[in-house]
Amino acid sequence: MMNFQHLAYWQEKAKNLAIETRLFINGEYCAAADNTTFETIDPAAQQTLAQVARGKKADVERAVKAARRF
């Protein structure tokens, strides 16, 4: 069972957590080809977590091309 101290510890850790918001293609983080993003929401708190890269057709094609090399 989680007590308040335990909960507070993990909430503090979560505040300092770096969320990577770029796409991961060919072993590297990169922005979407057209630099678009979308908002991700914490459903419990109804607050924005981050603006995340919105991968589209060009990004998928780039990722597939990179994956085929392996």
PDB file of N, CA, C and O in Angstrom:
ATOM      1  N   MET A   1       0.843  -1.183   0.000  1.00  0.00           N
ATOM      2  CA  MET A   1       0.000   0.000   0.000  1.00  0.00           C
ATOM      3  C   MET A   1       0.890   1.250   0.000  1.00  0.00           C
ATOM      4  O   MET A   1       1.905   1.293   0.695  1.00  0.00           O
ATOM      5  N   MET A   2       0.511   2.244  -0.768  1.00  0.00           N
ATOM      6  CA  MET A   2       1.309   3.456  -0.878  1.00  0.00           C
ATOM      7  C   MET A   2       0.904   4.442   0.220  1.00  0.00           C
ATOM      8  O   MET A   2      -0.273   4.762   0.383  1.00  0.00           O
ATOM      9  N   ASN A   3       1.891   4.909   0.958  1.00  0.00           N
ATOM     10  CA  ASN A   3       1.592   5.933   1.955  1.00  0.00           C
ATOM     11  C   ASN A   3       1.895   7.313   1.368  1.00  0.00           C
ATOM     12  O   ASN A   3       2.430   7.423   0.265  1.00  0.00           O
ATOM     13  N   PHE A   4       1.550   8.355   2.113  1.00  0.00           N
ATOM     14  CA  PHE A   4       1.715   9.715   1.600  1.00  0.00           C
ATOM     15  C   PHE A   4       3.174  10.036   1.300  1.00  0.00           C
ATOM     16  O   PHE A   4       3.466  10.672   0.287  1.00  0.00           O
ATOM     17  N   GLN A   5       4.100   9.604   2.168  1.00  0.00           N
ATOM     18  CA  GLN A   5       5.521   9.875   1.924  1.00  0.00           C
ATOM     19  C   GLN A   5       5.964   9.234   0.619  1.00  0.00           C
ATOM     20  O   GLN A   5       6.679   9.848  -0.174  1.00  0.00           O
ATOM     21  N   HIS A   6       5.544   8.015   0.403  1.00  0.00           N
ATOM     22  CA  HIS A   6       5.908   7.300  -0.811  1.00  0.00           C
ATOM     23  C   HIS A   6       5.328   8.022  -2.034  1.00  0.00           C
ATOM     24  O   HIS A   6       6.020   8.217  -3.034  1.00  0.00           O
ATOM     25  N   LEU A   7       4.071   8.409  -1.946  1.00  0.00           N
ATOM     26  CA  LEU A   7       3.415   9.127  -3.036  1.00  0.00           C
ATOM     27  C   LEU A   7       4.124  10.450  -3.312  1.00  0.00           C
ATOM     28  O   LEU A   7       4.385  10.784  -4.468  1.00  0.00           O
ATOM     29  N   ALA A   8       4.435  11.197  -2.271  1.00  0.00           N
ATOM     30  CA  ALA A   8       5.115  12.484  -2.429  1.00  0.00           C
ATOM     31  C   ALA A   8       6.479  12.301  -3.094  1.00  0.00           C
ATOM     32  O   ALA A   8       6.879  13.116  -3.925  1.00  0.00           O
ATOM     33  N   TYR A   9       7.183  11.246  -2.734  1.00  0.00           N
ATOM     34  CA  TYR A   9       8.487  10.956  -3.333  1.00  0.00           C
ATOM     35  C   TYR A   9       8.342  10.793  -4.848  1.00  0.00           C
ATOM     36  O   TYR A   9       9.095  11.398  -5.611  1.00  0.00           O
ATOM     37  N   TRP A  10       7.381   9.983  -5.283  1.00  0.00           N
ATOM     38  CA  TRP A  10       7.216   9.718  -6.705  1.00  0.00           C
ATOM     39  C   TRP A  10       6.642  10.918  -7.449  1.00  0.00           C
ATOM     40  O   TRP A  10       6.956  11.126  -8.621  1.00  0.00           O
ATOM     41  N   GLN A  11       5.811  11.703  -6.787  1.00  0.00           N
ATOM     42  CA  GLN A  11       5.312  12.920  -7.426  1.00  0.00           C
ATOM     43  C   GLN A  11       6.458  13.898  -7.674  1.00  0.00           C
ATOM     44  O   GLN A  11       6.501  14.551  -8.717  1.00  0.00           O
ATOM     45  N   GLU A  12       7.373  14.002  -6.736  1.00  0.00           N
ATOM     46  CA  GLU A  12       8.538  14.876  -6.907  1.00  0.00           C
ATOM     47  C   GLU A  12       9.420  14.367  -8.048  1.00  0.00           C
ATOM     48  O   GLU A  12       9.910  15.155  -8.857  1.00  0.00           O
ATOM     49  N   LYS A  13       9.619  13.056  -8.111  1.00  0.00           N
ATOM     50  CA  LYS A  13      10.397  12.473  -9.211  1.00  0.00           C
ATOM     51  C   LYS A  13       9.748  12.794 -10.557  1.00  0.00           C
ATOM     52  O   LYS A  13      10.435  13.131 -11.521  1.00  0.00           O
ATOM     53  N   ALA A  14       8.425  12.687 -10.613  1.00  0.00           N
ATOM     54  CA  ALA A  14       7.700  12.930 -11.861  1.00  0.00           C
ATOM     55  C   ALA A  14       7.853  14.376 -12.326  1.00  0.00           C
ATOM     56  O   ALA A  14       7.907  14.630 -13.530  1.00  0.00           O
ATOM     57  N   LYS A  15       7.922  15.316 -11.403  1.00  0.00           N
ATOM     58  CA  LYS A  15       8.089  16.731 -11.762  1.00  0.00           C
ATOM     59  C   LYS A  15       9.390  16.964 -12.516  1.00  0.00           C
ATOM     60  O   LYS A  15       9.457  17.820 -13.398  1.00  0.00           O
ATOM     61  N   ASN A  16      10.418  16.208 -12.169  1.00  0.00           N
ATOM     62  CA  ASN A  16      11.742  16.390 -12.760  1.00  0.00           C
ATOM     63  C   ASN A  16      12.010  15.463 -13.941  1.00  0.00           C
ATOM     64  O   ASN A  16      13.116  15.437 -14.480  1.00  0.00           O
ATOM     65  N   LEU A  17      11.004  14.712 -14.336  1.00  0.00           N
ATOM     66  CA  LEU A  17      11.157  13.767 -15.430  1.00  0.00           C
ATOM     67  C   LEU A  17      11.179  14.507 -16.765  1.00  0.00           C
ATOM     68  O   LEU A  17      10.278  15.290 -17.066  1.00  0.00           O
ATOM     69  N   ALA A  18      12.196  14.257 -17.544  1.00  0.00           N
ATOM     70  CA  ALA A  18      12.294  14.864 -18.875  1.00  0.00           C
ATOM     71  C   ALA A  18      11.556  13.974 -19.868  1.00  0.00           C
ATOM     72  O   ALA A  18      11.886  12.797 -20.018  1.00  0.00           O
ATOM     73  N   ILE A  19      10.580  14.526 -20.529  1.00  0.00           N
ATOM     74  CA  ILE A  19       9.802  13.770 -21.507  1.00  0.00           C
ATOM     75  C   ILE A  19      10.330  14.113 -22.892  1.00  0.00           C
ATOM     76  O   ILE A  19      10.291  15.272 -23.305  1.00  0.00           O
ATOM     77  N   GLU A  20      10.824  13.108 -23.608  1.00  0.00           N
ATOM     78  CA  GLU A  20      11.318  13.331 -24.965  1.00  0.00           C
ATOM     79  C   GLU A  20      10.107  13.453 -25.879  1.00  0.00           C
ATOM     80  O   GLU A  20       9.245  12.575 -25.889  1.00  0.00           O
ATOM     81  N   THR A  21      10.040  14.509 -26.626  1.00  0.00           N
ATOM     82  CA  THR A  21       8.858  14.787 -27.436  1.00  0.00           C
ATOM     83  C   THR A  21       9.102  14.679 -28.938  1.00  0.00           C
ATOM     84  O   THR A  21       8.181  14.865 -29.734  1.00  0.00           O
ATOM     85  N   ARG A  22      10.324  14.383 -29.320  1.00  0.00           N
ATOM     86  CA  ARG A  22      10.634  14.262 -30.744  1.00  0.00           C
ATOM     87  C   ARG A  22      10.456  12.815 -31.199  1.00  0.00           C
ATOM     88  O   ARG A  22      10.354  11.907 -30.374  1.00  0.00           O
ATOM     89  N   LEU A  23      10.421  12.608 -32.488  1.00  0.00           N
ATOM     90  CA  LEU A  23      10.352  11.265 -33.064  1.00  0.00           C
ATOM     91  C   LEU A  23      11.716  10.598 -32.930  1.00  0.00           C
ATOM     92  O   LEU A  23      12.742  11.278 -32.888  1.00  0.00           O
ATOM     93  N   PHE A  24      11.728   9.278 -32.865  1.00  0.00           N
ATOM     94  CA  PHE A  24      12.989   8.529 -32.818  1.00  0.00           C
ATOM     95  C   PHE A  24      13.089   7.740 -34.114  1.00  0.00           C
ATOM     96  O   PHE A  24      12.429   6.716 -34.287  1.00  0.00           O
ATOM     97  N   ILE A  25      13.924   8.234 -35.020  1.00  0.00           N
ATOM     98  CA  ILE A  25      14.079   7.623 -36.338  1.00  0.00           C
ATOM     99  C   ILE A  25      15.557   7.434 -36.621  1.00  0.00           C
ATOM    100  O   ILE A  25      16.357   8.355 -36.460  1.00  0.00           O
ATOM    101  N   ASN A  26      15.908   6.234 -37.043  1.00  0.00           N
ATOM    102  CA  ASN A  26      17.280   5.919 -37.435  1.00  0.00           C
ATOM    103  C   ASN A  26      18.271   6.177 -36.299  1.00  0.00           C
ATOM    104  O   ASN A  26      19.385   6.649 -36.528  1.00  0.00           O
ATOM    105  N   GLY A  27      17.853   5.864 -35.083  1.00  0.00           N
ATOM    106  CA  GLY A  27      18.743   5.985 -33.934  1.00  0.00           C
ATOM    107  C   GLY A  27      18.919   7.394 -33.396  1.00  0.00           C
ATOM    108  O   GLY A  27      19.769   7.632 -32.538  1.00  0.00           O
ATOM    109  N   GLU A  28      18.120   8.332 -33.894  1.00  0.00           N
ATOM    110  CA  GLU A  28      18.244   9.728 -33.459  1.00  0.00           C
ATOM    111  C   GLU A  28      16.871  10.335 -33.196  1.00  0.00           C
ATOM    112  O   GLU A  28      15.880   9.969 -33.829  1.00  0.00           O
ATOM    113  N   TYR A  29      16.832  11.266 -32.252  1.00  0.00           N
ATOM    114  CA  TYR A  29      15.613  12.031 -32.025  1.00  0.00           C
ATOM    115  C   TYR A  29      15.569  13.165 -33.040  1.00  0.00           C
ATOM    116  O   TYR A  29      16.579  13.821 -33.293  1.00  0.00           O
ATOM    117  N   CYS A  30      14.402  13.389 -33.616  1.00  0.00           N
ATOM    118  CA  CYS A  30      14.260  14.450 -34.610  1.00  0.00           C
ATOM    119  C   CYS A  30      12.838  14.995 -34.588  1.00  0.00           C
ATOM    120  O   CYS A  30      11.905  14.321 -34.151  1.00  0.00           O
ATOM    121  N   ALA A  31      12.693  16.208 -35.060  1.00  0.00           N
ATOM    122  CA  ALA A  31      11.368  16.814 -35.179  1.00  0.00           C
ATOM    123  C   ALA A  31      10.634  16.166 -36.346  1.00  0.00           C
ATOM    124  O   ALA A  31      11.251  15.540 -37.208  1.00  0.00           O
ATOM    125  N   ALA A  32       9.337  16.319 -36.367  1.00  0.00           N
ATOM    126  CA  ALA A  32       8.557  15.870 -37.519  1.00  0.00           C
ATOM    127  C   ALA A  32       9.007  16.664 -38.743  1.00  0.00           C
ATOM    128  O   ALA A  32       9.471  17.797 -38.616  1.00  0.00           O
ATOM    129  N   ALA A  33       8.872  16.073 -39.915  1.00  0.00           N
ATOM    130  CA  ALA A  33       9.330  16.721 -41.149  1.00  0.00           C
ATOM    131  C   ALA A  33       8.709  18.103 -41.333  1.00  0.00           C
ATOM    132  O   ALA A  33       9.364  19.017 -41.835  1.00  0.00           O
ATOM    133  N   ASP A  34       7.450  18.259 -40.929  1.00  0.00           N
ATOM    134  CA  ASP A  34       6.793  19.564 -41.077  1.00  0.00           C
ATOM    135  C   ASP A  34       6.710  20.336 -39.754  1.00  0.00           C
ATOM    136  O   ASP A  34       6.003  21.338 -39.649  1.00  0.00           O
ATOM    137  N   ASN A  35       7.444  19.851 -38.751  1.00  0.00           N
ATOM    138  CA  ASN A  35       7.525  20.495 -37.428  1.00  0.00           C
ATOM    139  C   ASN A  35       6.195  20.607 -36.685  1.00  0.00           C
ATOM    140  O   ASN A  35       6.071  21.427 -35.776  1.00  0.00           O
ATOM    141  N   THR A  36       5.201  19.801 -37.053  1.00  0.00           N
ATOM    142  CA  THR A  36       3.926  19.869 -36.326  1.00  0.00           C
ATOM    143  C   THR A  36       3.996  19.034 -35.051  1.00  0.00           C
ATOM    144  O   THR A  36       4.770  18.082 -34.947  1.00  0.00           O
ATOM    145  N   THR A  37       3.169  19.420 -34.092  1.00  0.00           N
ATOM    146  CA  THR A  37       3.091  18.719 -32.813  1.00  0.00           C
ATOM    147  C   THR A  37       1.626  18.539 -32.432  1.00  0.00           C
ATOM    148  O   THR A  37       0.733  19.115 -33.052  1.00  0.00           O
ATOM    149  N   PHE A  38       1.398  17.731 -31.404  1.00  0.00           N
ATOM    150  CA  PHE A  38       0.065  17.633 -30.820  1.00  0.00           C
ATOM    151  C   PHE A  38       0.203  17.595 -29.310  1.00  0.00           C
ATOM    152  O   PHE A  38       1.243  17.215 -28.772  1.00  0.00           O
ATOM    153  N   GLU A  39      -0.853  17.993 -28.646  1.00  0.00           N
ATOM    154  CA  GLU A  39      -0.858  18.099 -27.196  1.00  0.00           C
ATOM    155  C   GLU A  39      -1.248  16.759 -26.575  1.00  0.00           C
ATOM    156  O   GLU A  39      -2.231  16.142 -26.985  1.00  0.00           O
ATOM    157  N   THR A  40      -0.476  16.314 -25.585  1.00  0.00           N
ATOM    158  CA  THR A  40      -0.845  15.124 -24.822  1.00  0.00           C
ATOM    159  C   THR A  40      -1.372  15.580 -23.470  1.00  0.00           C
ATOM    160  O   THR A  40      -0.830  16.494 -22.849  1.00  0.00           O
ATOM    161  N   ILE A  41      -2.432  14.928 -23.031  1.00  0.00           N
ATOM    162  CA  ILE A  41      -3.142  15.340 -21.818  1.00  0.00           C
ATOM    163  C   ILE A  41      -3.047  14.252 -20.754  1.00  0.00           C
ATOM    164  O   ILE A  41      -3.185  13.067 -21.056  1.00  0.00           O
ATOM    165  N   ASP A  42      -2.814  14.656 -19.523  1.00  0.00           N
ATOM    166  CA  ASP A  42      -2.902  13.763 -18.367  1.00  0.00           C
ATOM    167  C   ASP A  42      -4.390  13.570 -18.089  1.00  0.00           C
ATOM    168  O   ASP A  42      -5.059  14.520 -17.683  1.00  0.00           O
ATOM    169  N   PRO A  43      -4.926  12.366 -18.297  1.00  0.00           N
ATOM    170  CA  PRO A  43      -6.365  12.177 -18.133  1.00  0.00           C
ATOM    171  C   PRO A  43      -6.843  12.340 -16.692  1.00  0.00           C
ATOM    172  O   PRO A  43      -8.005  12.675 -16.462  1.00  0.00           O
ATOM    173  N   ALA A  44      -5.978  12.111 -15.739  1.00  0.00           N
ATOM    174  CA  ALA A  44      -6.375  12.238 -14.334  1.00  0.00           C
ATOM    175  C   ALA A  44      -6.494  13.695 -13.919  1.00  0.00           C
ATOM    176  O   ALA A  44      -7.423  14.067 -13.202  1.00  0.00           O
ATOM    177  N   ALA A  45      -5.561  14.517 -14.366  1.00  0.00           N
ATOM    178  CA  ALA A  45      -5.528  15.920 -13.944  1.00  0.00           C
ATOM    179  C   ALA A  45      -6.073  16.873 -15.008  1.00  0.00           C
ATOM    180  O   ALA A  45      -6.266  18.059 -14.744  1.00  0.00           O
ATOM    181  N   GLN A  46      -6.319  16.347 -16.216  1.00  0.00           N
ATOM    182  CA  GLN A  46      -6.776  17.179 -17.335  1.00  0.00           C
ATOM    183  C   GLN A  46      -5.820  18.344 -17.598  1.00  0.00           C
ATOM    184  O   GLN A  46      -6.245  19.464 -17.880  1.00  0.00           O
ATOM    185  N   GLN A  47      -4.523  18.054 -17.500  1.00  0.00           N
ATOM    186  CA  GLN A  47      -3.501  19.065 -17.751  1.00  0.00           C
ATOM    187  C   GLN A  47      -2.605  18.603 -18.895  1.00  0.00           C
ATOM    188  O   GLN A  47      -2.438  17.406 -19.129  1.00  0.00           O
ATOM    189  N   THR A  48      -2.039  19.565 -19.595  1.00  0.00           N
ATOM    190  CA  THR A  48      -1.118  19.248 -20.682  1.00  0.00           C
ATOM    191  C   THR A  48       0.165  18.656 -20.112  1.00  0.00           C
ATOM    192  O   THR A  48       0.770  19.212 -19.196  1.00  0.00           O
ATOM    193  N   LEU A  49       0.567  17.520 -20.671  1.00  0.00           N
ATOM    194  CA  LEU A  49       1.848  16.919 -20.298  1.00  0.00           C
ATOM    195  C   LEU A  49       2.962  17.453 -21.183  1.00  0.00           C
ATOM    196  O   LEU A  49       4.025  17.839 -20.698  1.00  0.00           O
ATOM    197  N   ALA A  50       2.705  17.473 -22.501  1.00  0.00           N
ATOM    198  CA  ALA A  50       3.748  17.895 -23.436  1.00  0.00           C
ATOM    199  C   ALA A  50       3.152  18.129 -24.814  1.00  0.00           C
ATOM    200  O   ALA A  50       2.042  17.689 -25.112  1.00  0.00           O
ATOM    201  N   GLN A  51       3.909  18.827 -25.645  1.00  0.00           N
ATOM    202  CA  GLN A  51       3.630  18.937 -27.069  1.00  0.00           C
ATOM    203  C   GLN A  51       4.560  17.931 -27.741  1.00  0.00           C
ATOM    204  O   GLN A  51       5.782  18.054 -27.653  1.00  0.00           O
ATOM    205  N   VAL A  52       3.984  16.944 -28.408  1.00  0.00           N
ATOM    206  CA  VAL A  52       4.743  15.834 -28.971  1.00  0.00           C
ATOM    207  C   VAL A  52       4.754  15.937 -30.493  1.00  0.00           C
ATOM    208  O   VAL A  52       3.762  16.336 -31.104  1.00  0.00           O
ATOM    209  N   ALA A  53       5.886  15.575 -31.100  1.00  0.00           N
ATOM    210  CA  ALA A  53       6.001  15.610 -32.561  1.00  0.00           C
ATOM    211  C   ALA A  53       4.918  14.748 -33.200  1.00  0.00           C
ATOM    212  O   ALA A  53       4.682  13.616 -32.779  1.00  0.00           O
ATOM    213  N   ARG A  54       4.266  15.295 -34.216  1.00  0.00           N
ATOM    214  CA  ARG A  54       3.214  14.572 -34.937  1.00  0.00           C
ATOM    215  C   ARG A  54       3.823  14.007 -36.225  1.00  0.00           C
ATOM    216  O   ARG A  54       3.997  14.717 -37.216  1.00  0.00           O
ATOM    217  N   GLY A  55       4.135  12.724 -36.181  1.00  0.00           N
ATOM    218  CA  GLY A  55       4.686  12.070 -37.357  1.00  0.00           C
ATOM    219  C   GLY A  55       3.616  11.872 -38.417  1.00  0.00           C
ATOM    220  O   GLY A  55       2.491  11.474 -38.116  1.00  0.00           O
ATOM    221  N   LYS A  56       3.976  12.151 -39.646  1.00  0.00           N
ATOM    222  CA  LYS A  56       3.047  11.985 -40.767  1.00  0.00           C
ATOM    223  C   LYS A  56       3.702  11.095 -41.818  1.00  0.00           C
ATOM    224  O   LYS A  56       4.720  10.455 -41.553  1.00  0.00           O
ATOM    225  N   LYS A  57       3.119  11.057 -42.996  1.00  0.00           N
ATOM    226  CA  LYS A  57       3.568  10.153 -44.049  1.00  0.00           C
ATOM    227  C   LYS A  57       5.069  10.268 -44.325  1.00  0.00           C
ATOM    228  O   LYS A  57       5.753   9.249 -44.426  1.00  0.00           O
ATOM    229  N   ALA A  58       5.579  11.464 -44.444  1.00  0.00           N
ATOM    230  CA  ALA A  58       7.010  11.651 -44.736  1.00  0.00           C
ATOM    231  C   ALA A  58       7.877  11.068 -43.624  1.00  0.00           C
ATOM    232  O   ALA A  58       8.938  10.504 -43.888  1.00  0.00           O
ATOM    233  N   ASP A  59       7.422  11.207 -42.384  1.00  0.00           N
ATOM    234  CA  ASP A  59       8.182  10.671 -41.249  1.00  0.00           C
ATOM    235  C   ASP A  59       8.136   9.147 -41.237  1.00  0.00           C
ATOM    236  O   ASP A  59       9.136   8.489 -40.952  1.00  0.00           O
ATOM    237  N   VAL A  60       6.966   8.593 -41.549  1.00  0.00           N
ATOM    238  CA  VAL A  60       6.836   7.134 -41.613  1.00  0.00           C
ATOM    239  C   VAL A  60       7.736   6.586 -42.710  1.00  0.00           C
ATOM    240  O   VAL A  60       8.431   5.590 -42.507  1.00  0.00           O
ATOM    241  N   GLU A  61       7.727   7.226 -43.859  1.00  0.00           N
ATOM    242  CA  GLU A  61       8.577   6.772 -44.968  1.00  0.00           C
ATOM    243  C   GLU A  61      10.055   6.835 -44.595  1.00  0.00           C
ATOM    244  O   GLU A  61      10.826   5.935 -44.929  1.00  0.00           O
ATOM    245  N   ARG A  62      10.441   7.894 -43.908  1.00  0.00           N
ATOM    246  CA  ARG A  62      11.837   8.030 -43.451  1.00  0.00           C
ATOM    247  C   ARG A  62      12.189   6.921 -42.462  1.00  0.00           C
ATOM    248  O   ARG A  62      13.279   6.354 -42.528  1.00  0.00           O
ATOM    249  N   ALA A  63      11.275   6.610 -41.551  1.00  0.00           N
ATOM    250  CA  ALA A  63      11.513   5.561 -40.553  1.00  0.00           C
ATOM    251  C   ALA A  63      11.579   4.182 -41.203  1.00  0.00           C
ATOM    252  O   ALA A  63      12.428   3.365 -40.845  1.00  0.00           O
ATOM    253  N   VAL A  64      10.692   3.923 -42.151  1.00  0.00           N
ATOM    254  CA  VAL A  64      10.696   2.629 -42.847  1.00  0.00           C
ATOM    255  C   VAL A  64      11.981   2.471 -43.646  1.00  0.00           C
ATOM    256  O   VAL A  64      12.591   1.402 -43.634  1.00  0.00           O
ATOM    257  N   LYS A  65      12.391   3.515 -44.333  1.00  0.00           N
ATOM    258  CA  LYS A  65      13.639   3.465 -45.108  1.00  0.00           C
ATOM    259  C   LYS A  65      14.825   3.162 -44.189  1.00  0.00           C
ATOM    260  O   LYS A  65      15.685   2.349 -44.527  1.00  0.00           O
ATOM    261  N   ALA A  66      14.865   3.813 -43.039  1.00  0.00           N
ATOM    262  CA  ALA A  66      15.953   3.577 -42.081  1.00  0.00           C
ATOM    263  C   ALA A  66      15.893   2.155 -41.537  1.00  0.00           C
ATOM    264  O   ALA A  66      16.931   1.514 -41.368  1.00  0.00           O
ATOM    265  N   ALA A  67      14.701   1.659 -41.262  1.00  0.00           N
ATOM    266  CA  ALA A  67      14.554   0.313 -40.696  1.00  0.00           C
ATOM    267  C   ALA A  67      14.955  -0.767 -41.695  1.00  0.00           C
ATOM    268  O   ALA A  67      15.467  -1.815 -41.303  1.00  0.00           O
ATOM    269  N   ARG A  68      14.731  -0.524 -42.956  1.00  0.00           N
ATOM    270  CA  ARG A  68      15.067  -1.523 -43.981  1.00  0.00           C
ATOM    271  C   ARG A  68      16.572  -1.734 -44.107  1.00  0.00           C
ATOM    272  O   ARG A  68      17.012  -2.753 -44.640  1.00  0.00           O
ATOM    273  N   ARG A  69      17.354  -0.791 -43.626  1.00  0.00           N
ATOM    274  CA  ARG A  69      18.811  -0.942 -43.690  1.00  0.00           C
ATOM    275  C   ARG A  69      19.318  -1.975 -42.697  1.00  0.00           C
ATOM    276  O   ARG A  69      20.456  -2.433 -42.805  1.00  0.00           O
ATOM    277  N   PHE A  70      18.490  -2.346 -41.734  1.00  0.00           N
ATOM    278  CA  PHE A  70      18.921  -3.301 -40.707  1.00  0.00           C
ATOM    279  C   PHE A  70      18.525  -4.664 -41.063  1.00  0.00           C
ATOM    280  O   PHE A  70      18.804  -5.602 -40.316  1.00  0.00           O
TER     281      PHE A  70
END
